[in-house]
Amino acid sequence: MSDNHKVTVPDQKLTTKRGQDAWVKKAVAKGMDEAAALDLVARMASQPKPEVKQKKPTTARIIREPIPPSEGDFFFPDVSLEPPKQVGPRSPKGERGLMPVHHPNRDFFLCDMFDYAIKDDGVSMEAPIFSLSTKPDKEIWHWESKDGSRAITVTPSVLGRATQFDKDLLIYVVSQMTEALNRDRLDAQSRTVRFRVYDYLVSTNKPTGGKEYGRLQDALERLRGTSIKTNIMTGGQRVKEGFGILDSWTIIEKSPDDESMIAVEVGLSKWLFNAVQANEVLTINSNYFRLRKPLERRLYELARKHCGDKARFVIGVELLKDKCGSKSDLKEFRRVLRELIDADTLPDYRMSLDTKKSQVLFYTRDQKKLALSMAKKPAP
């Protein structure tokens, strides 16, 4: 550049070595010769600085340095690499430009996630808590593991034991809460959960007609009325007293037209809540909600629980019946099992029945994974 080039008033930043170096670096990056940039910044820094009348800063006011000058085709609004100076203490109302957080700690968890994986708690995937019957099941149900280390007693209310379809509500809440915990949301540490009924129905592949709102209310009654007593720990803790699957439920918003539920609040039991907080959950296929029969859903849970990352899982028919919580005799259970094997509807897995050994083989639909597994060890 020529010496008669117009020189603008220098910024106070150019009076410091750091500011000058930053300006030269920017100029060179834009294509200016380094020697010319050094000469120019030296002349700019030597120019007298005009007097600027400044207002007296108020408390917690942010003062930023003036924008540096332009020179030819080079203009660098971000020439300063120093952070803005602050005068006085930070305002208690929050960051500049942002409104304060009025309710940092809600006393309930709000199910408002739209992008999340479907999760099921590991304990109820293992123990048959929920009834497979589509009619009111009013019998006390007791289950004990084969080694006798885990046991659970389920006592229904007058409306019957909570069903496998009622569990959809818990899966929905557990999925939402797990995702919120992964995102470090503070409200996910509350046992009180609120959700919109429409969102729940859509997420669990249910119709959104009026009948479904009535069915949800029945499910809430059964979940609240079903009492559990168990020695199975969740989150490393054992809940010694009897408890309901849900502690409570409340309709917090109704439609002005027909009084149907719009939003609901539920209180999770400590037992289930501890399992979620300890991440004792497994991701399940969203097509789980498309399975029509309770036994299909229960078989999928067991396949997901016991196969895990493995390609195959073998279990005796009698033990499988016990883990499913089926009350039918062994002959009837085998018959229904064959029907489901022929239907081949389970997501991610297939089943095969060995009548001679009286065993059921669950195996992955992933052909590559299955082939690698069979190459490693012979078929059972």
N, C-alpha and C positions, 0 to 999 in steps of 0.2 A: 504493500500500500504506500502511496505517496505521502510526503510530510505535510502537505496542505490538506490532508483528509480531515474532515470535521471530527473533533473529539468532544464527546458529551461529558457532562459532569460525572466524575467517578463516584461510585458507591463507597460507603465507609468500609465495606468488606474488603475492597481492594487496597486498603491501607495496611492490611495484615498479610503476612507471608502466605498463610493458608488460603486466604481468599484469592490472592494473585495466582498461586499455583493451580487452584481449581479452575480459574478463568482460562488460563493458558491451556490446560489439559482439554477443556471443552473446545477451545478454538482450534487446536490441532486436530481433534477428532472430527471437526467439521471441514477440515482440509486446508487450514491456514498454515503457513510456514511457521515453524516454531520460533525462529529468530525474530520474525516480524511480530509474532504474538507477544514475545517477551518485551520487545521494544515498545509496542503499543500499550501494554498493561503498565509499563513503567511510566509512560507519559500520562496515562489516565490516572494513575495513583498520585502523580505530582500536581494535578489540577486542584485548585482551592475548592473546598467543600462549601456549598451555599448554606446559609443559616436556615434551619427549618424549625419553626415554632411547634413544639410538641405539647400535646395536652397531657395534663397530669394523669397518669394511669390510675384506674380504680382498682380495688382489691380483686385479685385473681384474674386480672386482665391479661390476655396473651399479647405480647408485643413481638412482631416479626420484623426482621431486617428489611429495608427497602429493596425492591427488585433492581439488579445491576443494570447498567446501561447497555445499549446496543451499539455495535460498531460495524458498519458496513452490512454484510449479510449475516453477521454473527450476533445472535441474541440468545441469552441463556437465562431464562427465568428461574432455573433451579441451580444457579451458580453456587449458592451457599450450601455447604455440607453440614453446617451446624444446626442443631435442633433449635426451635423457637424458645426464647427466654420467657420465663413466667415471673410475674411480679406478685408477691403475696401468696398466701396459701391457696391450694386448689379448692374450687367451689364444691361444696357438699352435694350439689345438684347433679354431679356427673360430668362426663366429658363435654368439651365445648361442642355445641351444635346438637347434642343429644338430650332428650328428656330423661329425667331420673327414672330408675326402676322403682315403681311404686309398690310392687308386691314381689320381692325377690324370693320369698319362701312361701309358696302356696301350700295349703294344708291338704291338697289332693293332687293326684296324678291325672292329667288330661290325655286321653287317647286321641291324639291329633296327627299321628304319623301316616304318611301315604306311601312311603317307600321303605319297606321292612320285610325281613324274612319271617316265615311262619315258624313259630317255636312251640314245642310241647315240653312240659316238665317231665324229667326223667323218672320220678317216683311213680306217678300215675300211669306212665307207659309200662312200667314193670309190674305193679300191683293192680289187680282187677277191682278198682274202686267203683266203677260205673256199671249200671245194669245194662244188659244186652236186650232186655225185654222192651217191647213197644207198648206194653200194658203196665199199669202201676205195679211195681214190685215192692211189696210191703214186708218182705221177710228180712230178718237180720242176716247179714252176710259176713262170714268170717273166712279169711284167707291166711295161709301160712306158707312161707317158702319151704322148699324141699329140705333144706338143712336146718329149718326151725329157727333161724336167726332173725327173721323178719315176720311180723304178723300184723294184721289189720282187721278191725271189726267195724263194719259199716251198719249203722242203724237208720232205717228210713223214717220219714215222717208219715203222717196219715195220707199224704199225697203220693207216697212211694219214694223209692231210692232215685237219686239223680241218675240220668241215663247217659249213654255214650254220646247221644246228640246234644244233651245239655252241656257236655264238656266243651262244645264249640266256643261258648262264651269265655271259658278259662283260657283256651288256646289263643283267642283274640287278645285278651288282656295281657297274657304272658308275652306274646309276640311284641305288642306295643311297648310294654315296660322294658323288655330286654333291649330293644332298639334304643329306647330313651337312655338306658344305663350306658350303652355303648357310646352315646353322644354326650355323656356326663351331665345329663339334665338332673337338677336337684329334686324336681318334683317326683322323679321315679323312685325316690326313697320313701314314699308315702304308701301305706296300705289302702288308703281310700282312693278309688279310681272312678273317674267320670268318663262317659262316652255317649256319643249320639247313636241312637238305635239304628237309624238308616245306615250309618257307616258300618256298624257291626253286621247288619244283614247283608250288605253288599260284599264285605270282606270275607264272609263265611259262605258265600254262594247260595244265599237264601232269597226267596221272593220278597218283595217289599210291600205286599198287600196287607190289608188290615188283620188277617188271621195270624200272620207271623208276629205281630205285636202282642197278641194274646198268648201265643205259644212261648214267646220270650218271658212273659210274666209268669207262666207256669214253670218254666225252667228255673227262673230266679227263686221261686218258692221251693222247688225241690232241692236246689243247691244250698239254700239257706237251711232247709229242714233236715237234710242228710247229715248225720253226726258220725264222726270218725274217732276211733281210739286206736293208737298204733305205737309201736316202738321204733318205727322207721325214722331215722334222723334226716333232716333237711338243713343244708347250710351248716352242718356240724352240730346242730342243736336238736334236742328231743323235746317235743311238746307233750308234756305228761298228762294234761287234762284232756277231756273230750272236747271236740270243736266241730263246728259246721264247716263245710267246704267254703261257704261264704259266711262272714260274720253278720252281714246286714246288706240290705238293698233298699234304695229309695228312688222314687220317680221325682226328678227335680225340674222337669219341664213337660207340659202336656200340650197337645194340639188344641187350639181354641175351637175347632170345628167338631171333633168327635171325642175329645178327652183321651186320645191315644198317646202313648209315651213318645216323647221326642228325645229326651236325655235322661240318663239313669246314673245313679251313683251306687257303687258297691264297695263293701269292705272285704278285702281278702283275708283269709285265715293266716295266722302266723306261720303255719306249716308250709303253705304254698308260697307265701311271700319270702320266707327264708330260702326256699329252693331257687326262686328267681334271682334274688340278690346274690346268691352264691354261684350264679350262672350254671345251675344244674338243669340245663335245658338242651334240647336237640332240635335242629332244623328239620322240618318235615315238608313234604311236597304239598303245594297248594291244592293239588287234585285230591287230597285227602277229603276235602269238603264236597267232592263230587261222588264219593262212595255212598251207595244207597242203603246198605245194610249195616247195622251196628257191629256184627261179627267181622265184616270186611274191614271196618275201621280199626277194630281191635287187633286183627291179624297184621295189618299194616304197621301199627304201633310196635308190636313185638318184633316184626322183621326189622324195622328201623332201629330199634333199641339193641337188638342182639347181633345183627349183621354189622352195623356201624360202618367201618371202612373195609370190612371183609367182604369177599364175594359170595360166601355161602354160610348157611347156618342150619344145623340139623337138630331136631327136637322130637322126642317121642310124642305120639298122638295123645296119650293120656295126660302127660305133663302140659302139652299145649292146651288141651281142654281146660285144665286147671288154671293156667295163666290167663286164658281168655275170660275166665269167670263164667263159663257156660254151665247152665243147670240141666242141660239135656243129658241123656245117657250116652255112653261111648258110641253105640251103634248109630244113633241119630246124628251125633257130632261128626262121625266119619262121612255120613251121607251128605250133610250140608257142606262139609269140607270139599268133597269131590265136586259139588256144584260150583263152588267158588273157584276151584282150580280150573275147571273147564271155562268159566266165565273170564278168567285171567284179567281182572280189573285192577289189581293192586298197583299203585304207582311205584316205579323204581324196582319192583321185585316180582318174581314168579314163584310158584309153589309146585312141588311134586310130592306125591304120596307113595311111599314104599309099603305095600300091604304086608309083605313078608316080615319085615323088621318092625312094622307098625311105627314108622317114622315119617316126619314131614321135612322136606328139604326146601328151605327158602334160598333163592339165589338171585343175584343181581341181573337186571336187564342189560347191563353194560357188557356186551359180548367180548370186548377186548380185556376187560378186567376179569371176566369169568374164565377166559382162555388162559390168562397168566396164572390164575389161581389153580386151575386144573393141571397145569404143567408143573407146578411146584410140588403138589401132593396128589395122591390118587383119590378118586371119588370114594366117599364113605359107603 
